[in-house]
C-alpha cells in the first residue's frame, strides 16, 4: 500500500515562505530590503543557514535561507557571482546579506546574478544578530512540524477507527474535509469525480469549473491544492485532492497522506459492502464509489431536494456531457445497474446509471440534439432484452428533455411509468419501451393512490374480499379484469377448468355484491383493485 505525491523538491518538513520570514518582528528590526528575485518571495524556507564560503552550495540540500555578511567575498566580483550561482544550483530559498564593513551598500554583481537566477536577495540595512533570526525561524518551524505531526496522528487514529467500525467512504471523506476546512474531491485517473466532501456551496464552486481546475492542480499551479495519488499493488487507480487548503502546506500534505492511506485501506478491506480486490476488480469498492456518485446525483435529481441547476456542475464533473445535449430519462425494474451500464458501453451511448432507493435502475442518456432519441431508446431496450437474464425487461421512458432543468420531472415521470408497469397483472405483456401514454388508467390511479378518498373507495368496493382475505380470489379477479373479462384466458393462466373458474367468479360476485357482467360495476371494481394494488406497492 503506497501513496505518491506531486513530484517536487519540497520535503515533508513544514516551511515558512521567504515573504513570511521577512515579516517577522525581529527581521523587520533589521530594515530588510528585497533587491532581487522579488517575484519568488513565496518560495518555502525549510531552514536557516549561516555561510560565508564561496562554494556554500555543497553544504545545502535545498530550501535554506542563507545568511551572510559577505566578509569573504568583498573585493572579488568573481567570487560574488560564484556565491550566488552556487546558492541557485543548490536550490536555496533566498540569501540575506547584512550590510556593514564588507558591503556598505548592496553589491551590484550579486544583485544582477541573483535577479538572473530568480533567487530572492535581501539586504539588511541595520546591524542584526543572525543568531536571533536563526533561533526565531527554527523555533517556528519546529512548532509547525509538531502541529503537523500531531494533526497527522490524530487524523490517522480517527480514520482507522471509522474503518474498523465499518464506516462508508463518505464518512471518512467528511472527516477529512472537516479537518482540512476545505472541499475534498476523489477522482479516477481520467479526472472524473467519484466522491466529494465539504460544505456544499464550496464543493459546487470547485466542481463548476472542474476540468480547468483539475489540470491546474495536476500541473502544480493551483494555490492551496494538494493532490495524493491512490494506488495499491503497484498500480495507481485514483486521486484525492484537498481543494484550496489554506493551512500550513506541510500539515496539508500530511493530512492528504493520512486520507489517502485510509482510502487505500478501505478499498483493500472491501469497504462499502464490497470485497477486497485489485484495481479494476469487478464489484470492487472503487466501482462502488462510481456507482455511489451516480446514485447520489440521480437521487438528488429525482427528489428535487436540490435545484437541478445546482447539480449541473456535479453532472459535468462526473463525466456526463451537458452542453448542447438532450437528456432521455429511463427507469428499468429488476435489472442490475452493472448490466445497464454494460449495455450503454456496448452501444456507445453516453449516460449515467444508478440504482434508486426502490431498487429500480435509473438511466440518464445524454444525446446530441440531432440524434433520434426514440430510436436509440428502442435500440437500448432491444439490446438489453437480447441478454437471457433480461429477456422480459421493460424500459420505462420519458420524452427527451432539451433543458437540464426539466430532467428531474422526466426522471420522476419515467419512475412513475415503471411503477405502473410493475403493478400490471402477469397476464399483460407490455412492449419493450413504455411511456406515460401507454399506462392509461393504471397510471392515473397510481398517481392518486395516496388520496384518502381513493383509499376509502377501494376499501368500500373490495370490502367483501378484504374482510376475509383470499389471495386466490383476488388473483383471479385481477387477471379476469386485466384480460378484459376473458374467461378462457383467465382459466388458462390460472390452470383451472372453466367450470372451476365460474365457481370462483360466482364467489367473488357474491362477496362483493356486484355483477361483473355489468360494464359499469366491473369498471368500478377494476379501478378499486388498481388503487388497492397501488397502495400495497
C-alpha positions as CSV (number, residue, x, y, z in Angstrom):
1,X,0.0,0.0,0.0
2,X,1.6,3.2,-1.1
3,X,0.8,6.9,-1.7
4,X,2.6,9.1,-4.1
5,X,2.8,12.8,-4.0
6,X,3.3,15.6,-6.6
7,X,6.9,15.3,-7.8
8,X,8.6,18.4,-6.5
9,X,11.6,19.2,-4.4
10,X,9.7,20.3,-1.3
11,X,10.4,17.9,1.7
12,X,7.8,16.8,4.2
13,X,9.2,19.3,6.7
14,X,6.9,22.3,7.5
15,X,8.1,25.6,5.9
16,X,7.7,29.3,6.1
17,X,7.8,31.3,2.9
18,X,10.6,33.9,2.3
19,X,7.8,36.6,2.5
20,X,6.6,35.3,5.9
21,X,10.2,35.3,7.3
22,X,10.6,38.9,6.2
23,X,7.5,40.0,8.2
24,X,8.9,38.6,11.5
25,X,9.3,41.3,14.1
26,X,13.0,40.6,14.6
27,X,13.7,40.7,10.9
28,X,11.8,44.0,10.5
29,X,14.1,45.5,13.1
30,X,17.0,45.0,10.6
31,X,15.2,47.1,7.9
32,X,15.1,44.4,5.2
33,X,15.1,45.4,1.5
34,X,14.4,42.9,-1.3
35,X,16.9,43.8,-4.1
36,X,16.5,40.8,-6.4
37,X,14.0,38.0,-7.1
38,X,11.0,39.8,-5.7
39,X,8.7,37.6,-7.7
40,X,10.0,34.5,-5.9
41,X,9.2,35.5,-2.3
42,X,6.7,32.7,-1.8
43,X,9.4,30.1,-2.0
44,X,9.4,27.9,1.1
45,X,12.1,28.2,3.7
46,X,12.8,24.9,5.4
47,X,15.9,26.0,7.4
48,X,18.2,29.0,8.1
49,X,21.9,28.6,7.5
50,X,24.8,31.0,8.1
51,X,27.5,30.6,5.5
52,X,30.4,32.7,4.1
53,X,32.3,30.3,1.9
54,X,32.0,30.9,-1.9
55,X,31.2,27.2,-2.5
56,X,28.4,27.2,0.1
57,X,26.1,25.2,-2.2
58,X,27.8,21.9,-1.4
59,X,26.6,22.3,2.2
60,X,22.9,22.7,1.3
61,X,20.1,20.3,0.5
62,X,17.6,22.9,-0.8
63,X,15.1,25.2,0.7
64,X,17.6,27.0,3.0
65,X,17.6,30.8,3.7
66,X,21.3,31.6,3.7
67,X,22.6,34.4,6.0
68,X,25.9,36.1,5.2
69,X,27.9,39.3,5.9
70,X,29.9,38.7,2.7
71,X,33.2,39.2,4.5
72,X,35.0,36.6,2.4
73,X,33.5,38.0,-0.8
74,X,34.4,41.6,-0.5
75,X,36.6,43.0,-3.3
76,X,36.2,39.9,-5.6
77,X,33.4,40.2,-8.0
78,X,34.0,36.7,-9.5
79,X,33.6,35.2,-6.0
80,X,30.4,37.2,-5.5
81,X,28.9,35.9,-8.7
82,X,30.0,32.3,-7.9
83,X,28.5,32.6,-4.5
84,X,25.0,33.4,-5.9
85,X,25.3,30.8,-8.6
86,X,26.2,28.2,-6.0
87,X,23.2,29.0,-4.0
88,X,21.0,28.8,-7.1
89,X,22.3,25.4,-8.1
90,X,21.7,24.1,-4.5
91,X,18.1,25.4,-4.8
92,X,18.4,27.7,-1.8
93,X,15.3,29.6,-0.8
94,X,16.9,33.0,-0.5
95,X,20.1,34.8,0.5
96,X,20.2,37.6,3.2
97,X,23.2,39.9,3.2
98,X,23.9,42.0,6.3
99,X,25.3,45.4,5.2
100,X,28.3,46.6,7.1
101,X,32.1,46.8,6.7
102,X,32.3,44.3,3.9
103,X,29.4,45.7,1.9
104,X,28.1,49.1,3.0
105,X,25.7,49.1,0.0
106,X,24.1,46.2,-1.9
107,X,26.8,44.7,-4.2
108,X,25.7,45.2,-7.8
109,X,27.2,42.0,-9.1
110,X,25.4,39.8,-6.6
111,X,22.2,41.6,-7.2
112,X,22.4,41.2,-11.0
113,X,23.3,37.5,-10.8
114,X,20.5,36.8,-8.3
115,X,18.0,38.6,-10.5
116,X,19.0,36.5,-13.5
117,X,18.8,33.3,-11.4
118,X,15.5,34.2,-9.8
119,X,17.0,33.9,-6.4
120,X,15.5,36.3,-3.8
121,X,18.2,38.5,-2.4
122,X,17.6,40.6,0.7
123,X,19.8,43.1,2.4
124,X,19.6,44.3,6.0
125,X,20.3,48.0,6.4
126,X,20.8,47.8,10.2
127,X,23.1,45.5,12.1
128,X,21.2,42.4,13.0
129,X,22.3,39.4,15.1
130,X,22.0,36.4,12.8
131,X,21.6,34.1,15.8
132,X,18.3,35.8,16.7
133,X,16.9,35.2,13.2
134,X,18.1,31.6,13.2
135,X,16.5,31.0,16.6
136,X,13.2,32.6,15.6
137,X,12.8,30.7,12.3
138,X,13.9,27.4,13.7
139,X,11.6,27.6,16.7
140,X,8.6,28.5,14.4
141,X,9.5,25.6,12.0
142,X,9.7,23.1,14.9
143,X,6.3,24.3,16.3
144,X,4.8,23.8,12.8
145,X,6.3,20.4,12.5
146,X,5.0,19.3,15.9
147,X,1.5,20.7,15.0
148,X,1.5,18.9,11.6
149,X,2.6,15.6,13.1
150,X,0.0,15.9,15.9
151,X,-2.7,16.5,13.3
152,X,-1.4,13.6,11.2
153,X,-1.6,11.2,14.1
154,X,-5.0,12.4,15.3
155,X,-6.4,12.0,11.8
156,X,-4.8,8.6,11.3
157,X,-6.3,7.4,14.6
158,X,-9.8,8.8,13.8
159,X,-9.9,7.4,10.3
160,X,-8.6,4.0,11.3
161,X,-11.4,3.9,14.0
162,X,-14.0,4.7,11.4
163,X,-12.8,1.9,9.1
164,X,-12.7,-0.5,11.9
165,X,-16.3,0.4,12.7
166,X,-17.3,-0.3,9.1
167,X,-18.0,3.4,8.2
168,X,-18.6,4.1,4.5
169,X,-16.2,6.1,2.3
170,X,-18.3,9.2,2.6
171,X,-17.9,9.3,6.4
172,X,-14.1,9.2,6.0
173,X,-14.1,12.0,3.5
174,X,-16.4,14.1,5.6
175,X,-13.9,13.9,8.4
176,X,-11.0,14.8,6.1
177,X,-12.9,17.8,4.9
178,X,-13.7,18.9,8.5
179,X,-10.0,18.7,9.5
180,X,-8.9,20.4,6.3
181,X,-11.5,23.1,6.3
182,X,-11.8,22.8,2.5
183,X,-13.6,20.7,-0.1
184,X,-12.2,17.2,-0.7
185,X,-12.6,15.5,-4.2
186,X,-11.8,11.9,-5.2
187,X,-11.4,11.2,-8.9
188,X,-10.4,8.4,-11.1
189,X,-7.3,8.8,-13.3
190,X,-9.4,10.5,-16.0
191,X,-10.3,13.3,-13.6
192,X,-13.9,12.0,-13.4
193,X,-15.3,13.0,-9.9
194,X,-16.3,9.9,-7.9
195,X,-16.9,11.4,-4.4
196,X,-16.8,14.8,-2.7
197,X,-17.0,16.2,0.8
198,X,-17.2,19.6,2.4
199,X,-19.6,22.4,2.6
200,X,-22.0,22.1,-0.4
201,X,-21.5,25.7,-1.7
202,X,-17.7,25.4,-1.6
203,X,-17.9,21.9,-3.3
204,X,-20.2,23.3,-6.0
205,X,-17.8,26.2,-6.7
206,X,-15.0,23.7,-7.2
207,X,-17.0,21.4,-9.5
208,X,-18.3,24.3,-11.6
209,X,-15.0,24.6,-13.4
210,X,-13.6,21.2,-12.5
211,X,-11.8,20.4,-15.8
212,X,-9.7,23.5,-15.8
213,X,-9.0,23.4,-12.0
214,X,-8.1,19.7,-12.2
215,X,-5.5,20.5,-14.9
216,X,-4.0,23.3,-12.8
217,X,-3.9,21.1,-9.7
218,X,-2.2,18.3,-11.7
219,X,0.4,20.8,-13.0
220,X,1.0,22.1,-9.5
221,X,-0.1,25.7,-10.4
222,X,-3.3,25.9,-8.3
223,X,-2.6,27.6,-5.0
224,X,-3.6,25.5,-2.0
225,X,-4.4,22.4,-3.9
226,X,-2.8,19.3,-2.5
227,X,-3.0,16.1,-4.5
228,X,-2.4,12.5,-3.4
229,X,-2.2,9.6,-5.8
230,X,-4.1,6.5,-4.6
231,X,-2.5,3.2,-5.5
232,X,-2.3,-0.4,-4.4
233,X,-0.4,-3.5,-5.6
234,X,1.8,-1.3,-7.7
235,X,-1.0,0.3,-9.8
236,X,-2.5,3.8,-9.5
237,X,-6.2,3.9,-9.6
238,X,-7.3,7.3,-8.3
239,X,-6.5,10.7,-6.8
240,X,-7.6,12.6,-3.7
241,X,-7.4,16.4,-3.8
242,X,-7.6,18.9,-1.0
243,X,-9.1,21.9,-2.8
244,X,-7.9,25.3,-1.7
245,X,-6.3,24.2,1.6
246,X,-5.4,27.3,3.5
247,X,-3.3,25.9,6.4
248,X,0.4,25.1,6.5
249,X,1.3,23.2,3.4
250,X,3.2,20.5,5.3
251,X,0.2,19.9,7.5
252,X,-2.0,19.7,4.5
253,X,0.3,17.2,2.8
254,X,0.3,15.0,5.9
255,X,-3.5,15.3,6.1
256,X,-3.8,14.2,2.5
257,X,-1.3,11.4,3.2
258,X,-3.4,10.0,6.0
259,X,-6.6,10.4,4.0
260,X,-5.0,8.5,1.1
261,X,-3.8,5.7,3.3
262,X,-7.3,5.4,4.8
263,X,-9.0,5.2,1.4
264,X,-6.5,2.6,0.1
265,X,-7.0,0.5,3.3
266,X,-10.8,0.9,3.0
267,X,-10.6,-0.4,-0.6
268,X,-8.3,-3.3,0.3
269,X,-10.7,-4.3,3.1
270,X,-13.6,-4.3,0.7
271,X,-15.4,-1.3,2.3
272,X,-19.0,-0.4,1.5
273,X,-20.1,-4.0,1.3
274,X,-17.7,-5.0,-1.5
275,X,-14.9,-7.5,-1.5
276,X,-11.2,-6.7,-1.5
277,X,-9.7,-6.7,-4.9
278,X,-7.1,-5.1,-7.1
279,X,-7.7,-2.1,-9.3
280,X,-10.4,-2.8,-11.9
281,X,-11.8,-5.8,-10.0
282,X,-15.5,-6.1,-10.8
283,X,-17.5,-5.2,-7.8
284,X,-14.5,-3.7,-6.0
285,X,-15.0,-0.7,-3.8
286,X,-13.7,1.7,-6.5
287,X,-16.5,0.6,-8.8
288,X,-18.8,1.0,-5.8
289,X,-17.7,4.7,-5.4
290,X,-18.5,5.4,-9.1
291,X,-21.9,3.8,-8.5
292,X,-22.4,5.9,-5.3
293,X,-21.5,9.1,-7.2
294,X,-24.1,8.3,-9.9
295,X,-26.7,7.2,-7.4
296,X,-26.3,10.4,-5.4
297,X,-26.7,12.6,-8.4
298,X,-29.7,10.8,-9.8
299,X,-31.4,10.5,-6.4
300,X,-31.0,14.3,-5.8
301,X,-32.4,14.9,-9.3
302,X,-35.4,12.7,-8.7
303,X,-36.1,14.0,-5.2
304,X,-35.9,17.7,-6.2
305,X,-34.3,18.4,-2.8
306,X,-31.5,20.2,-4.7
307,X,-32.4,22.5,-7.6
308,X,-31.3,20.9,-10.9
309,X,-29.2,23.9,-11.8
310,X,-27.1,23.4,-8.7
311,X,-26.5,19.8,-9.8
312,X,-25.3,20.6,-13.3
313,X,-21.6,21.1,-12.2
314,X,-21.8,17.7,-10.4
315,X,-23.1,16.0,-13.6
316,X,-20.3,17.6,-15.7
317,X,-17.6,16.6,-13.2
318,X,-19.0,13.0,-13.2
319,X,-18.3,12.9,-16.9
320,X,-21.8,13.4,-18.3
321,X,-21.8,15.6,-21.4
322,X,-24.2,18.5,-20.7
323,X,-23.5,21.2,-23.3
324,X,-26.0,21.4,-26.2
325,X,-27.4,18.0,-25.3
326,X,-30.9,16.4,-24.9
327,X,-31.5,14.1,-22.0
328,X,-33.6,10.9,-22.0
329,X,-34.6,9.6,-18.5
330,X,-35.2,5.9,-18.3
331,X,-36.1,3.6,-15.5
332,X,-35.8,-0.2,-15.6
333,X,-37.0,-2.5,-12.8
334,X,-35.3,-5.7,-11.7
335,X,-32.1,-5.1,-13.6
336,X,-28.7,-4.6,-12.1
337,X,-27.1,-1.2,-12.8
338,X,-23.9,-3.1,-13.9
339,X,-25.9,-4.8,-16.7
340,X,-27.5,-1.5,-17.8
341,X,-24.0,0.2,-17.8
342,X,-22.6,-2.7,-19.9
343,X,-25.4,-2.2,-22.5
344,X,-24.6,1.6,-22.6
345,X,-21.0,0.9,-23.2
346,X,-21.7,-1.7,-25.9
347,X,-23.9,0.8,-27.8
348,X,-21.5,3.7,-27.2
349,X,-24.3,5.8,-25.6
350,X,-23.1,8.4,-23.1
351,X,-25.0,8.4,-19.8
352,X,-25.0,7.6,-16.1
353,X,-26.7,4.6,-14.4
354,X,-27.7,4.2,-10.8
355,X,-29.9,2.1,-8.5
356,X,-32.6,4.2,-7.0
357,X,-33.9,3.8,-3.4
358,X,-36.8,1.5,-4.5
359,X,-34.4,-0.9,-6.3
360,X,-35.1,0.3,-9.8
361,X,-32.3,1.1,-12.2
362,X,-32.3,4.6,-13.5
363,X,-30.5,5.7,-16.7
364,X,-30.0,9.2,-17.9
365,X,-28.9,9.3,-21.5
366,X,-27.1,12.4,-22.8
367,X,-27.6,12.6,-26.6
368,X,-26.6,15.1,-29.3
369,X,-29.5,17.3,-30.4
370,X,-29.5,15.7,-33.9
371,X,-29.8,12.1,-32.6
372,X,-33.1,10.2,-32.7
373,X,-33.9,9.8,-29.0
374,X,-36.8,7.4,-29.6
375,X,-34.8,5.1,-31.9
376,X,-31.8,5.0,-29.6
377,X,-34.1,4.2,-26.6
378,X,-35.7,1.4,-28.6
379,X,-32.2,0.2,-29.6
380,X,-31.2,0.2,-25.9
381,X,-34.3,-1.8,-24.9
382,X,-33.7,-4.3,-27.7
383,X,-30.1,-4.8,-26.8
384,X,-31.0,-5.2,-23.1
385,X,-33.7,-7.8,-23.9
386,X,-31.2,-9.8,-26.1
387,X,-29.5,-11.0,-22.9
388,X,-31.1,-14.1,-21.4
389,X,-31.3,-12.6,-17.9
390,X,-33.2,-9.5,-19.3
391,X,-35.5,-11.1,-21.9
392,X,-38.6,-9.6,-20.3
393,X,-37.1,-6.3,-19.2
394,X,-39.3,-3.3,-19.7
395,X,-37.8,0.1,-20.2
396,X,-39.9,3.0,-18.8
397,X,-39.1,6.2,-20.7
398,X,-39.9,9.8,-20.5
399,X,-39.8,12.1,-23.5
400,X,-36.4,13.7,-24.2
401,X,-35.7,16.9,-22.3
402,X,-33.9,19.7,-24.1
403,X,-33.3,21.7,-20.9
404,X,-31.4,20.4,-17.9
405,X,-33.9,22.0,-15.5
406,X,-36.6,19.6,-16.9
407,X,-34.6,16.4,-16.2
408,X,-35.9,15.9,-12.6
409,X,-39.5,15.9,-13.9
410,X,-38.5,13.5,-16.6
411,X,-36.9,11.1,-14.2
412,X,-40.0,11.2,-11.9
413,X,-42.2,10.6,-15.0
414,X,-40.1,7.5,-16.0
415,X,-40.2,6.3,-12.4
416,X,-44.0,6.6,-12.3
417,X,-44.4,4.7,-15.6
418,X,-42.1,2.0,-14.3
419,X,-44.1,1.7,-11.1
420,X,-47.4,1.5,-13.0
421,X,-46.0,-1.3,-15.3
422,X,-44.8,-3.1,-12.2
423,X,-48.4,-3.1,-10.9
424,X,-49.7,-4.7,-14.1
425,X,-51.1,-8.2,-13.9
426,X,-48.9,-11.0,-15.1
427,X,-51.4,-11.5,-17.9
428,X,-50.2,-8.3,-19.6
429,X,-47.2,-8.3,-21.9
430,X,-46.1,-4.6,-22.1
431,X,-43.9,-3.5,-25.0
432,X,-40.1,-3.1,-24.5
433,X,-40.4,0.6,-24.2
434,X,-43.3,2.0,-22.2
435,X,-44.2,5.7,-21.9
436,X,-46.8,7.7,-20.0
437,X,-49.4,7.5,-22.7
438,X,-49.2,3.6,-22.6
439,X,-50.3,3.2,-19.0
440,X,-53.7,4.9,-19.3
441,X,-56.0,4.4,-16.3
442,X,-53.4,2.4,-14.3
443,X,-51.1,5.5,-14.4
444,X,-53.8,7.8,-13.2
445,X,-54.8,5.6,-10.3
446,X,-51.3,5.2,-9.2
447,X,-50.9,9.0,-9.1
448,X,-53.9,9.2,-6.9
449,X,-53.2,6.2,-4.7
450,X,-52.4,8.2,-1.6
451,X,-55.6,10.3,-1.7
452,X,-57.8,9.4,1.3
453,X,-60.9,9.4,-0.9
454,X,-59.4,6.9,-3.3
455,X,-58.3,4.7,-0.4
456,X,-61.8,4.8,1.1
457,X,-63.3,4.0,-2.3
458,X,-61.0,1.0,-2.8
459,X,-61.8,-0.4,0.7
460,X,-65.5,0.0,0.2
461,X,-65.6,-1.6,-3.2
462,X,-63.4,-4.6,-2.2
463,X,-64.6,-4.9,1.4
464,X,-66.2,-8.3,0.8
465,X,-62.8,-9.8,-0.3
466,X,-60.6,-7.8,2.1
467,X,-62.5,-8.7,5.2
468,X,-61.9,-12.4,4.6
469,X,-58.7,-12.2,2.6
470,X,-58.5,-14.9,-0.1
471,X,-55.4,-14.3,-2.2
472,X,-56.6,-16.8,-4.8
473,X,-59.9,-15.0,-5.4
474,X,-58.1,-11.6,-5.5
475,X,-55.6,-13.0,-8.1
476,X,-58.4,-14.5,-10.2
477,X,-60.3,-11.1,-10.1
478,X,-57.1,-9.2,-11.0
479,X,-56.5,-11.5,-14.1
480,X,-60.1,-11.6,-15.2
481,X,-60.3,-7.8,-15.2
482,X,-56.9,-7.2,-16.7
483,X,-57.7,-9.6,-19.6
484,X,-60.9,-7.7,-20.4
485,X,-63.1,-10.3,-18.7
486,X,-61.8,-13.0,-20.9
487,X,-62.9,-16.2,-19.1
488,X,-61.0,-18.6,-21.4
489,X,-57.7,-16.7,-21.0
490,X,-58.2,-16.3,-17.2
491,X,-58.8,-20.1,-16.8
492,X,-55.8,-20.8,-18.9
493,X,-53.5,-18.5,-16.9
494,X,-54.7,-19.9,-13.6
495,X,-54.5,-23.5,-14.8
496,X,-58.1,-24.3,-13.9
497,X,-61.1,-25.6,-15.9
498,X,-63.8,-23.2,-17.0
499,X,-66.4,-24.7,-14.5
500,X,-63.9,-24.1,-11.7
501,X,-63.4,-20.6,-12.8
502,X,-67.1,-19.9,-13.0
503,X,-67.5,-21.1,-9.4
504,X,-64.7,-18.7,-8.3
505,X,-66.2,-15.8,-10.2
506,X,-69.6,-16.5,-8.6
507,X,-67.9,-16.5,-5.2
508,X,-66.2,-13.1,-6.0
509,X,-69.5,-11.6,-7.1
510,X,-71.3,-12.9,-4.0
511,X,-68.7,-11.4,-1.6
512,X,-68.6,-8.1,-3.4
513,X,-72.3,-7.9,-4.2
514,X,-71.8,-6.9,-7.8
515,X,-72.5,-8.2,-11.3
516,X,-69.2,-8.4,-13.2
517,X,-71.1,-8.8,-16.5
518,X,-72.3,-5.2,-15.9
519,X,-69.7,-2.9,-17.5
520,X,-70.1,0.0,-15.0
521,X,-69.9,-2.3,-11.9
522,X,-66.9,-4.2,-13.4
523,X,-65.2,-0.9,-14.2
524,X,-65.8,0.3,-10.6
525,X,-64.3,-2.9,-9.1
526,X,-61.4,-2.7,-11.6
527,X,-60.5,0.8,-10.5
528,X,-60.8,-0.1,-6.9
529,X,-58.5,-3.1,-7.4
530,X,-55.9,-0.9,-9.2
531,X,-56.0,1.5,-6.4
532,X,-55.6,-1.3,-3.8
533,X,-52.7,-2.8,-5.6
534,X,-51.0,0.6,-6.0
535,X,-51.4,1.3,-2.3
536,X,-50.0,-2.1,-1.4
537,X,-47.0,-1.4,-3.7
